[in-house]
């Protein structure tokens, strides 16, 4: 795709880009995300529903994990049903979800370390989660910068098109 310093492109090229669909690679990736999220959610929900005598904190953890899996499945289904290039907006949504879900993991691990007898393993999980959170925040910032650059480029192309018309 053209960046901010590329030479101007034709009206036909802009229309082709606007009407473009997700690439095969992207569709395969989102289908894989959808299938994995559905499989994970199904397994977790099955365990949760078939084991009624689990401790409350385990039931809460299963509910949260099922919610996270359902959210990823809904996101993948949304992207696949749109079938169009989403101008990097979908990456911002995915990065926000990653930040939120990783933050929940870190908070849960810390809470488990503080209020249970699982101190060391829970703190180790929280430390790993903190590293994942740093990566998720970096991905969010990167996707936001990419989105802003694309929106700036879109504005420039729209101004150019309005001048040509």
GROMACS elastic network, one bead per residue, 0.5 to 0.9 nm:
[ bonds ]
;  ai    aj funct       b0    kb
    2     5     6  0.78096   500
    2     6     6  0.56768   500
    2     7     6  0.82460   500
    2     9     6  0.87420   500
    2   153     6  0.87696   500
    3     6     6  0.55283   500
    3     7     6  0.89905   500
    3   149     6  0.79840   500
    3   150     6  0.78740   500
    3   153     6  0.74459   500
    4     7     6  0.86141   500
    4   149     6  0.72577   500
    4   150     6  0.81379   500
    4   152     6  0.80250   500
    4   153     6  0.60072   500
    5     8     6  0.89912   500
    6     9     6  0.83933   500
    8   157     6  0.79252   500
    8   160     6  0.85400   500
    9    12     6  0.83088   500
    9    13     6  0.63098   500
    9    14     6  0.69811   500
    9   157     6  0.83138   500
   10    13     6  0.51738   500
   10    14     6  0.64016   500
   10    15     6  0.87538   500
   10   161     6  0.88336   500
   11    14     6  0.51105   500
   11    15     6  0.62374   500
   11    16     6  0.86056   500
   11   157     6  0.88727   500
   11   161     6  0.69192   500
   12    15     6  0.51205   500
   12    16     6  0.61234   500
   12    17     6  0.86554   500
   13    17     6  0.62062   500
   13    18     6  0.86330   500
   14    17     6  0.51254   500
   14    18     6  0.61892   500
   14    19     6  0.86842   500
   14   157     6  0.79941   500
   15    18     6  0.50308   500
   15    19     6  0.61563   500
   15    20     6  0.84341   500
   16    19     6  0.52850   500
   16    20     6  0.59709   500
   17    20     6  0.50537   500
   17    21     6  0.85511   500
   17    85     6  0.82837   500
   18    21     6  0.85908   500
   18    84     6  0.83407   500
   18    85     6  0.75906   500
   19    84     6  0.71361   500
   19    85     6  0.79707   500
   20    23     6  0.85683   500
   20    83     6  0.87228   500
   20    84     6  0.60220   500
   20    85     6  0.61494   500
   21    24     6  0.89457   500
   21    82     6  0.87003   500
   21    83     6  0.55015   500
   21    85     6  0.53773   500
   21    86     6  0.89221   500
   22    25     6  0.80300   500
   22    26     6  0.59683   500
   22    27     6  0.61728   500
   22    79     6  0.89864   500
   22    80     6  0.83618   500
   22    82     6  0.89274   500
   22    83     6  0.56641   500
   22    84     6  0.53365   500
   22    85     6  0.52914   500
   22    86     6  0.84273   500
   23    26     6  0.51786   500
   23    27     6  0.62083   500
   23    28     6  0.85993   500
   23    84     6  0.89892   500
   23    85     6  0.83960   500
   24    27     6  0.50816   500
   24    28     6  0.60844   500
   24    29     6  0.85396   500
   25    28     6  0.51928   500
   25    29     6  0.62059   500
   25    30     6  0.87375   500
   26    29     6  0.50334   500
   26    30     6  0.62135   500
   26    31     6  0.85504   500
   27    30     6  0.51516   500
   27    31     6  0.60394   500
   27    32     6  0.84918   500
   27    79     6  0.86750   500
   27    80     6  0.68002   500
   27    83     6  0.80823   500
   28    31     6  0.50556   500
   28    32     6  0.60909   500
   28    33     6  0.85705   500
   29    32     6  0.50766   500
   29    33     6  0.61813   500
   29    34     6  0.86114   500
   30    34     6  0.60412   500
   30    35     6  0.85515   500
   30    75     6  0.89161   500
   30    76     6  0.54006   500
   30    77     6  0.78605   500
   30    79     6  0.74438   500
   30    80     6  0.68396   500
   31    34     6  0.50008   500
   31    35     6  0.61505   500
   31    36     6  0.85656   500
   31    76     6  0.70343   500
   31    77     6  0.80891   500
   31    80     6  0.75929   500
   32    35     6  0.51475   500
   32    36     6  0.60346   500
   32    37     6  0.83702   500
   32    76     6  0.88129   500
   33    36     6  0.52566   500
   33    37     6  0.59137   500
   33    38     6  0.83956   500
   33    72     6  0.73916   500
   33    73     6  0.70295   500
   33    76     6  0.63726   500
   34    37     6  0.52317   500
   34    38     6  0.60401   500
   34    39     6  0.85039   500
   34    72     6  0.70601   500
   34    74     6  0.77851   500
   34    75     6  0.81363   500
   34    76     6  0.53135   500
   34    77     6  0.66463   500
   35    38     6  0.51489   500
   35    39     6  0.60093   500
   35    40     6  0.84966   500
   35    73     6  0.75911   500
   36    39     6  0.50588   500
   36    40     6  0.59947   500
   36    41     6  0.84107   500
   36    69     6  0.85993   500
   36    73     6  0.81968   500
   37    40     6  0.51633   500
   37    41     6  0.59906   500
   37    42     6  0.84284   500
   37    68     6  0.85589   500
   37    70     6  0.67526   500
   37    71     6  0.83714   500
   37    72     6  0.60220   500
   37    73     6  0.52403   500
   37    76     6  0.88442   500
   38    41     6  0.51023   500
   38    42     6  0.59627   500
   38    43     6  0.85706   500
   38    69     6  0.67270   500
   38    70     6  0.69249   500
   38    72     6  0.84425   500
   38    73     6  0.60147   500
   39    42     6  0.51024   500
   39    43     6  0.61953   500
   39    44     6  0.85969   500
   39    69     6  0.86355   500
   40    43     6  0.52596   500
   40    44     6  0.61384   500
   40    45     6  0.84470   500
   40    65     6  0.86962   500
   40    66     6  0.78253   500
   40    69     6  0.64913   500
   40    70     6  0.89659   500
   41    44     6  0.51802   500
   41    45     6  0.58528   500
   41    46     6  0.82938   500
   41    65     6  0.73486   500
   41    67     6  0.78552   500
   41    68     6  0.81537   500
   41    69     6  0.51090   500
   41    70     6  0.63554   500
   41    73     6  0.87657   500
   42    45     6  0.51729   500
   42    46     6  0.59102   500
   42    47     6  0.85483   500
   42    66     6  0.78855   500
   42    69     6  0.88014   500
   43    46     6  0.51050   500
   43    47     6  0.62370   500
   43    48     6  0.85507   500
   43    66     6  0.88943   500
   44    47     6  0.51736   500
   44    48     6  0.60522   500
   44    49     6  0.85597   500
   44    62     6  0.62191   500
   44    63     6  0.83250   500
   44    65     6  0.72637   500
   44    66     6  0.61884   500
   45    49     6  0.59433   500
   45    50     6  0.83667   500
   45    62     6  0.70711   500
   45    63     6  0.76483   500
   45    65     6  0.87258   500
   45    66     6  0.61574   500
   46    49     6  0.52417   500
   46    50     6  0.59037   500
   46    51     6  0.83854   500
   47    50     6  0.53461   500
   47    51     6  0.60226   500
   47    62     6  0.81866   500
   48    51     6  0.56655   500
   48    52     6  0.71715   500
   48    54     6  0.80336   500
   48    58     6  0.85031   500
   48    59     6  0.64564   500
   48    62     6  0.61051   500
   48    63     6  0.76689   500
   49    52     6  0.64142   500
   51    54     6  0.60455   500
   52    55     6  0.88027   500
   52    59     6  0.86489   500
   53    56     6  0.86908   500
   54    57     6  0.82449   500
   54    58     6  0.62323   500
   54    59     6  0.63562   500
   55    58     6  0.53119   500
   55    59     6  0.63831   500
   55    60     6  0.87734   500
   56    59     6  0.50318   500
   56    60     6  0.61661   500
   56    61     6  0.85844   500
   57    60     6  0.50056   500
   57    61     6  0.61181   500
   57    62     6  0.86109   500
   58    62     6  0.61238   500
   58    63     6  0.85228   500
   59    62     6  0.50855   500
   59    63     6  0.61169   500
   59    64     6  0.86113   500
   60    63     6  0.50399   500
   60    64     6  0.61715   500
   60    65     6  0.85875   500
   61    64     6  0.51435   500
   61    65     6  0.61123   500
   61    66     6  0.85031   500
   61   108     6  0.85333   500
   62    65     6  0.50653   500
   62    66     6  0.59640   500
   62    67     6  0.84440   500
   63    66     6  0.51164   500
   63    67     6  0.61288   500
   63    68     6  0.86431   500
   64    67     6  0.50232   500
   64    68     6  0.61883   500
   64    69     6  0.86300   500
   64   104     6  0.88701   500
   65    68     6  0.50176   500
   65    69     6  0.60969   500
   65    70     6  0.84550   500
   66    69     6  0.51046   500
   66    70     6  0.60197   500
   66    71     6  0.84905   500
   67    70     6  0.50570   500
   67    71     6  0.60782   500
   67    72     6  0.87270   500
   68    71     6  0.50387   500
   68    72     6  0.63619   500
   68    73     6  0.86684   500
   68    97     6  0.88336   500
   68   101     6  0.69856   500
   69    72     6  0.52253   500
   69    73     6  0.62149   500
   69    74     6  0.86150   500
   70    73     6  0.50197   500
   70    74     6  0.60642   500
   70    75     6  0.85286   500
   71    74     6  0.50677   500
   71    75     6  0.61169   500
   71    76     6  0.86470   500
   71    97     6  0.84018   500
   72    75     6  0.50064   500
   72    76     6  0.61628   500
   72    77     6  0.85186   500
   72    94     6  0.83864   500
   72    97     6  0.82569   500
   73    76     6  0.51929   500
   73    77     6  0.60950   500
   73    78     6  0.85233   500
   74    77     6  0.50547   500
   74    78     6  0.60361   500
   74    79     6  0.86794   500
   75    78     6  0.50587   500
   75    79     6  0.63116   500
   75    80     6  0.86347   500
   75    90     6  0.86249   500
   75    93     6  0.84658   500
   75    94     6  0.77465   500
   76    79     6  0.52073   500
   76    80     6  0.61170   500
   76    81     6  0.85531   500
   77    80     6  0.50766   500
   77    81     6  0.59878   500
   77    82     6  0.85431   500
   78    81     6  0.52600   500
   78    82     6  0.62807   500
   78    83     6  0.87736   500
   79    82     6  0.52813   500
   79    83     6  0.64159   500
   79    84     6  0.79893   500
   79    85     6  0.89418   500
   79    86     6  0.81556   500
   79    90     6  0.73322   500
   80    83     6  0.51070   500
   80    84     6  0.82376   500
   81    84     6  0.84618   500
   82    85     6  0.82095   500
   82    86     6  0.82324   500
   83    86     6  0.85811   500
   84    87     6  0.89631   500
   85    88     6  0.78310   500
   86    89     6  0.57457   500
   86    90     6  0.61283   500
   86    91     6  0.86813   500
   87    90     6  0.75829   500
   87    91     6  0.88139   500
   87   147     6  0.69542   500
   87   150     6  0.70718   500
   87   151     6  0.81466   500
   88    91     6  0.52801   500
   88    92     6  0.68024   500
   88   143     6  0.70608   500
   88   144     6  0.83674   500
   88   146     6  0.71104   500
   88   147     6  0.54405   500
   88   150     6  0.78989   500
   89    92     6  0.52375   500
   89    93     6  0.64680   500
   89    94     6  0.87733   500
   89   143     6  0.82162   500
   89   144     6  0.84453   500
   89   147     6  0.66257   500
   90    93     6  0.50752   500
   90    94     6  0.61609   500
   90    95     6  0.85451   500
   91    94     6  0.50326   500
   91    95     6  0.60017   500
   91    96     6  0.84745   500
   91   139     6  0.87342   500
   91   140     6  0.79443   500
   91   143     6  0.60149   500
   91   144     6  0.83411   500
   91   147     6  0.86063   500
   92    95     6  0.50668   500
   92    96     6  0.60695   500
   92    97     6  0.85313   500
   92   139     6  0.84840   500
   92   140     6  0.60877   500
   92   141     6  0.85633   500
   92   142     6  0.88624   500
   92   143     6  0.55708   500
   92   144     6  0.62062   500
   92   147     6  0.79004   500
   93    96     6  0.51346   500
   93    97     6  0.61955   500
   93    98     6  0.86140   500
   93   140     6  0.86108   500
   94    97     6  0.50506   500
   94    98     6  0.61348   500
   94    99     6  0.86540   500
   94   140     6  0.83081   500
   95    99     6  0.61483   500
   95   100     6  0.85743   500
   95   136     6  0.62506   500
   95   137     6  0.74117   500
   95   138     6  0.88837   500
   95   139     6  0.61101   500
   95   141     6  0.85825   500
   95   143     6  0.75244   500
   96    99     6  0.50916   500
   96   100     6  0.61240   500
   96   101     6  0.85260   500
   96   136     6  0.80128   500
   96   137     6  0.81448   500
   96   140     6  0.64149   500
   97   100     6  0.51162   500
   97   101     6  0.59705   500
   97   102     6  0.83031   500
   97   136     6  0.89724   500
   98   101     6  0.52767   500
   98   102     6  0.58583   500
   98   103     6  0.83084   500
   98   133     6  0.79184   500
   98   136     6  0.58448   500
   98   137     6  0.82808   500
   98   139     6  0.89711   500
   98   140     6  0.85552   500
   99   102     6  0.52629   500
   99   103     6  0.59882   500
   99   104     6  0.86129   500
   99   132     6  0.86991   500
   99   133     6  0.60577   500
   99   134     6  0.85287   500
   99   135     6  0.87277   500
   99   136     6  0.52731   500
   99   137     6  0.60777   500
   99   139     6  0.89811   500
   99   140     6  0.77709   500
  100   103     6  0.51321   500
  100   104     6  0.62757   500
  100   105     6  0.87428   500
  100   133     6  0.87577   500
  101   104     6  0.50318   500
  101   105     6  0.62933   500
  101   106     6  0.87620   500
  101   133     6  0.89310   500
  102   106     6  0.62270   500
  102   107     6  0.85643   500
  102   129     6  0.63964   500
  102   130     6  0.78905   500
  102   132     6  0.68731   500
  102   133     6  0.56071   500
  102   136     6  0.77563   500
  103   106     6  0.50768   500
  103   107     6  0.60678   500
  103   108     6  0.84284   500
  103   129     6  0.76873   500
  103   130     6  0.78866   500
  103   133     6  0.65305   500
  104   107     6  0.51016   500
  104   108     6  0.59586   500
  104   109     6  0.84725   500
  105   108     6  0.50942   500
  105   109     6  0.60510   500
  105   110     6  0.85439   500
  105   125     6  0.85930   500
  105   126     6  0.74050   500
  105   129     6  0.65362   500
  105   130     6  0.89383   500
  106   109     6  0.51180   500
  106   110     6  0.61138   500
  106   111     6  0.84966   500
  106   125     6  0.75453   500
  106   127     6  0.77062   500
  106   128     6  0.83407   500
  106   129     6  0.52455   500
  106   130     6  0.63242   500
  106   133     6  0.81536   500
  107   110     6  0.51529   500
  107   111     6  0.60360   500
  107   112     6  0.84980   500
  107   126     6  0.75196   500
  108   111     6  0.50262   500
  108   112     6  0.60287   500
  108   113     6  0.85197   500
  108   122     6  0.87584   500
  108   126     6  0.80604   500
  109   112     6  0.50419   500
  109   113     6  0.61467   500
  109   114     6  0.86334   500
  109   121     6  0.87930   500
  109   122     6  0.51499   500
  109   123     6  0.65460   500
  109   124     6  0.84770   500
  109   125     6  0.61571   500
  109   126     6  0.50808   500
  109   127     6  0.88735   500
  109   129     6  0.82741   500
  110   114     6  0.61151   500
  110   115     6  0.85415   500
  110   119     6  0.86556   500
  110   122     6  0.64610   500
  110   123     6  0.61560   500
  110   125     6  0.83351   500
  110   126     6  0.58990   500
  111   114     6  0.51027   500
  111   115     6  0.58956   500
  111   116     6  0.79634   500
  111   122     6  0.83497   500
  112   115     6  0.54400   500
  112   116     6  0.54601   500
  112   117     6  0.80625   500
  112   118     6  0.67653   500
  112   119     6  0.73633   500
  112   122     6  0.60948   500
  112   123     6  0.83766   500
  113   116     6  0.57860   500
  113   117     6  0.70420   500
  113   118     6  0.55518   500
  113   120     6  0.70317   500
  113   121     6  0.76571   500
  113   123     6  0.58328   500
  113   126     6  0.86333   500
  114   117     6  0.80252   500
  114   118     6  0.82549   500
  114   119     6  0.66445   500
  114   122     6  0.85542   500
  114   123     6  0.87507   500
  115   118     6  0.84209   500
  115   119     6  0.84329   500
  116   119     6  0.68666   500
  117   120     6  0.87879   500
  118   121     6  0.59934   500
  118   122     6  0.58253   500
  118   123     6  0.84165   500
  119   122     6  0.53763   500
  119   123     6  0.60901   500
  119   124     6  0.86153   500
  120   123     6  0.51729   500
  120   124     6  0.61102   500
  120   125     6  0.86004   500
  121   124     6  0.50051   500
  121   125     6  0.61585   500
  121   126     6  0.85705   500
  122   125     6  0.50368   500
  122   126     6  0.61522   500
  122   127     6  0.86404   500
  123   127     6  0.61027   500
  123   128     6  0.85918   500
  124   127     6  0.50522   500
  124   128     6  0.62837   500
  124   129     6  0.84878   500
  125   128     6  0.51076   500
  125   129     6  0.60076   500
  125   130     6  0.85186   500
  126   130     6  0.59986   500
  126   131     6  0.86574   500
  127   131     6  0.64373   500
  127   132     6  0.87176   500
  128   131     6  0.51839   500
  128   132     6  0.63494   500
  128   133     6  0.86065   500
  129   133     6  0.59834   500
  129   134     6  0.86036   500
  130   134     6  0.62486   500
  130   135     6  0.87256   500
  131   134     6  0.51356   500
  131   135     6  0.64829   500
  131   136     6  0.87153   500
  132   135     6  0.50823   500
  132   136     6  0.61380   500
  132   137     6  0.86399   500
  133   137     6  0.60813   500
  133   138     6  0.84896   500
  134   137     6  0.51832   500
  134   138     6  0.61766   500
  134   139     6  0.86218   500
  135   138     6  0.50470   500
  135   139     6  0.61565   500
  135   140     6  0.86141   500
  136   139     6  0.50271   500
  136   140     6  0.61798   500
  136   141     6  0.86951   500
  137   141     6  0.62090   500
  137   142     6  0.85427   500
  138   141     6  0.51439   500
  138   142     6  0.60987   500
  138   143     6  0.85490   500
  139   142     6  0.50218   500
  139   143     6  0.59925   500
  139   144     6  0.84034   500
  140   143     6  0.51720   500
  140   144     6  0.60299   500
  140   145     6  0.86030   500
  141   144     6  0.50628   500
  141   145     6  0.62051   500
  141   146     6  0.86415   500
  142   145     6  0.51610   500
  142   146     6  0.62107   500
  142   147     6  0.85937   500
  143   146     6  0.50106   500
  143   147     6  0.60411   500
  143   148     6  0.85452   500
  144   147     6  0.50466   500
  144   148     6  0.61259   500
  144   149     6  0.85932   500
  145   148     6  0.51111   500
  145   149     6  0.61743   500
  145   150     6  0.86111   500
  146   149     6  0.51192   500
  146   150     6  0.61636   500
  146   151     6  0.85853   500
  147   150     6  0.50854   500
  147   151     6  0.60903   500
  147   152     6  0.85335   500
  148   151     6  0.50658   500
  148   152     6  0.61093   500
  148   153     6  0.85605   500
  149   152     6  0.50638   500
  149   153     6  0.61559   500
  149   154     6  0.85317   500
  150   154     6  0.59798   500
  150   155     6  0.85329   500
  151   155     6  0.61264   500
  151   156     6  0.85827   500
  152   155     6  0.51406   500
  152   156     6  0.63156   500
  152   157     6  0.87100   500
  153   156     6  0.50506   500
  153   157     6  0.61764   500
  153   158     6  0.85760   500
  154   157     6  0.50507   500
  154   158     6  0.60710   500
  154   159     6  0.85567   500
  155   158     6  0.50534   500
  155   159     6  0.61526   500
  155   160     6  0.85366   500
  156   159     6  0.51357   500
  156   160     6  0.61518   500
  156   161     6  0.86096   500
  157   161     6  0.60352   500
  157   162     6  0.85294   500
  158   161     6  0.50198   500
  158   162     6  0.61001   500
  158   163     6  0.85814   500
  159   162     6  0.51464   500
  159   163     6  0.62711   500
  159   164     6  0.87558   500
  160   163     6  0.51602   500
  160   164     6  0.63388   500
  160   165     6  0.88108   500
  161   164     6  0.50762   500
  161   165     6  0.62150   500
  162   165     6  0.52162   500
